[in-house]
Amino acid sequence: MSQPLRLGIAGLGTVGIGVLRILRQHAALLEARTGRRLEITAVSARDKSKDRGISLASYAWEADPVALAQRDDIDVFVELIGGEEGPAKDAVEAALSKGKDVVTANKALLAIHGQALAEKAEADGRALRYEAAVAGGIPVIKALTEGLAGNAVTRVMGVMNGSCNYILTRMETAGLSYDEVFAEADALGYLEADPQLDVGGIDAAHKLAILSSLAFGTKVDFAGITLEGIDRVSIDDIRAAADMGYKIKLLGVAQQTARGLEQRMQPCLVPATSPLGQLDGGTNMVVLEGDAVGQIVLRGPGAGEGPTASAVLSDICDLARGFSGPVFGLPATTLETSQPATAALPASYYLRMSLHDKPGALAKIATVLGEAGVSIDRMRQYGHDDTAAPVLIVTHKTTPAAIADALAAMQDTAVLSGDPVALRIEDV
C-alpha cells in the first residue's frame, strides 16, 4: 500500500480552515482518487488559542512556519500565510531547501519572486504548485499548462478581482457613487486590510503577471504591467457607458505583439452583451485565446473558503498522484525576459467631457481630435444646465499616444468644464 502524503499547513485563516474541512469531509474520496491517504501532520499560525471552529488537537503545532517547513515528517508544505516577503517567503524557501514540495495560494509571492523560486524548485527537483493563487476556484492554471498545451496562446484577459467587480456592479445597480459603495464593501469585509490592493488593481495585477508568464513563456514581470485602479470611475461614467451599450470592468489583458509583451490592468469598457459584460457581483472570469482552440471562457468564484481551498486540494491531489512539471509551464531557466510593449495596440476609446455652453465648443473638441489623428465613431450630447453640457464620444481605433495628445490639447481650448475622462474599449 502506498505511503500517506504528509502535509504541513501554514496559515489557518479562511482558506487554511477550508483545506482542513475538505480533507476531513472527503478523506475516503480523496484517497480513492489519488491512491494515497492525505494526512495532515502539523500546522502553524500566529495564534494557537484562537477559536477556528475546528479541532486542531490531532496535529502537531509549530509557532514558526519555517520550523514547520523543515519538519522531517511532512512531504508537502502548504503555504497559506500570504504576503510577498516575511514568513511566507522564508518558509517556502526553507521547504524547498529541505526537499519538500510546496503548494501555495500566494499570488504576491509568485508575482514578485516567482522566477527565483521556480529556479530553486526545479534545481532541487521539487514541485511548486499554485492553482489557488489565481482566480480562486477557477482552474485556470491547469487550463493553460494542460488543457491548452497544444496551443500558442494569443491573448489572456479577464476580471480577476471580485471586490472590484462587486463595487462596479453595485454602483450600476444601486445608482451609488464610488465612495458610497467603497464604504459599504469595506464595512462588509470585502476589501483587504490595505484596500488599495483591491481597488488599486494590485491584487489583480499579481494574478495577471502569473498568467502572462504561463501563456507566453516569459519570466514573471509584475513591474511591466500598466496599472490603474477603479477609484476614478464615476457613476456618471457607468451610466454613460451603459447608454452606449457597454459595461465598465477592471480588466486585465496580456498579449504578445510585434511591439513586445503588452500587460495592462485598468478600467475598460466591454460590450454589455459579452460574457465579461454580463459578469456581475464578486465572480471572476478569465478568457483564454489560442491559435487552435479559439476562445474559451472560464467563470467562477474568485475567492472564499470553499473555492480557494478546492484549488489548493487540486494541487495536493496532483502531487499525491505523482504529477509534476515546470513551475511556469517551461523550464525556469529557459523562460525569456519579457520585452514590455512600447505602446498598447490601437483600440477604440470612450471619452466623456463637460463643455461650457458657448457657440463652437463642440467644434473645437472635434478639431482637436482630428489634429491628433483621432476620428469619431459615435457622439452624444445630453441636456445641459445653464453652464455646461455633457458630451460622450466613442472613437474609431486609435493609439493611446494619440488620445493622450488630444486630451492635453483640449486643456487649451477654454471650452472644458472639468477634466475629460478617457477609457479604453476592449474587443472581447
Salt bridges, closest charged atoms under 4 A:
GLU39 OE1 - ARG37 NH2 2.88
GLU62 OE2 - ARG71 NH1 2.85
ASP72 OD1 - LYS98 NZ 3.81
ASP73 OD2 - ARG71 NH2 2.85
ASP75 OD1 - ARG6 NH2 2.97
GLU85 OE2 - HIS113 NE2 2.77
GLU93 OE2 - LYS89 NZ 3.02
ASP101 OD1 - ARG126 NE 3.13
ASP124 OD2 - LYS120 NZ 3.92
GLU146 OE2 - LYS142 NZ 3.88
GLU172 OE2 - LYS247 NZ 3.74
GLU184 OE2 - ARG170 NE 2.70
ASP203 OD1 - LYS107 NZ 3.07
ASP203 OD2 - LYS207 NZ 2.98
GLU228 OE2 - ARG232 NH2 3.00
ASP237 OD1 - ARG352 NE 2.43
ASP243 OD2 - ARG380 NH1 2.98
GLU262 OE2 - ARG264 NE 2.57
GLU262 OE2 - ARG424 NH2 3.93
GLU289 OE2 - ARG155 NH2 2.92
GLU305 OE2 - ARG21 NE 3.18
ASP315 OD1 - ARG129 NE 3.54
ASP318 OD2 - ARG129 NH2 2.49
ASP318 OD2 - LYS142 NZ 2.19
ASP318 OD1 - ARG321 NH1 3.19
ASP357 OD2 - HIS384 ND1 3.68
ASP377 OD1 - HIS396 NE2 3.97
GLU426 OE2 - ARG155 NH1 3.29
GLU426 OE1 - ARG264 NH2 3.12
GLU426 OE1 - ARG424 NE 3.09
ASP427 OD2 - LYS397 NZ 3.01
